[in-house]
């Protein structure tokens, strides 16, 4: 019987980076750029987590 590990989810990380980017961008007067930057950072982190899980 093989033991399967539960994969790591990245949804919370993605949501937090989007919110954080929007807040930081809003403080700098550019909320839409902050939103896009937060989304890009979250996607990169999610992809890195996916790649790490795929190797196991």
N, C-alpha and C positions, 0 to 999 in steps of 0.2 A: 504494500500500500504506500503510495507516494504522498508525501506531505507537501501541500501547496501553501505558500505563504500569501497572506493578503497583500495586495499591492498598495503602495503609498498613493494617496489621493493628493492632487495639487489644486483642487478647487478653492480651498480657503486661501492658499498662498496667492493664487491668481486674483481673487477678489480683494485681498488686502493690498496688493501692489497697485491695483487699479484705483482703489480709494486713496491710498497714500499718495500716488502720483497726482491725482486730481486735487487733493488738499494742498500739496506742496506747490503745484502749478498755480492754484488759486491765490496762494500767499504771494506768489511772484507776479501775479497779474496775467497769467497765461494758463487757465485751467484746461483748455483743450489740448495743449501741448503736454501738460502733465498727465492727462488721461491717456494719451497715446504712448507716452514714455512708460507709464505704469503698466499699461497693457503689454508693451514689448518686453519689459523686464519680467513680468509674470509669465509670459509665454516661454521665454528662455529658461526660466527656472522650472516650469512644468516639463519642458522637453528634456532638460537635464535629469530630472527625477525619473521620467519615463525611460530614458536611456540606461540609467543606473538599474532600474528594476528589470529591464529587458536582459541585462547581462547576467542576472542571478539565475 
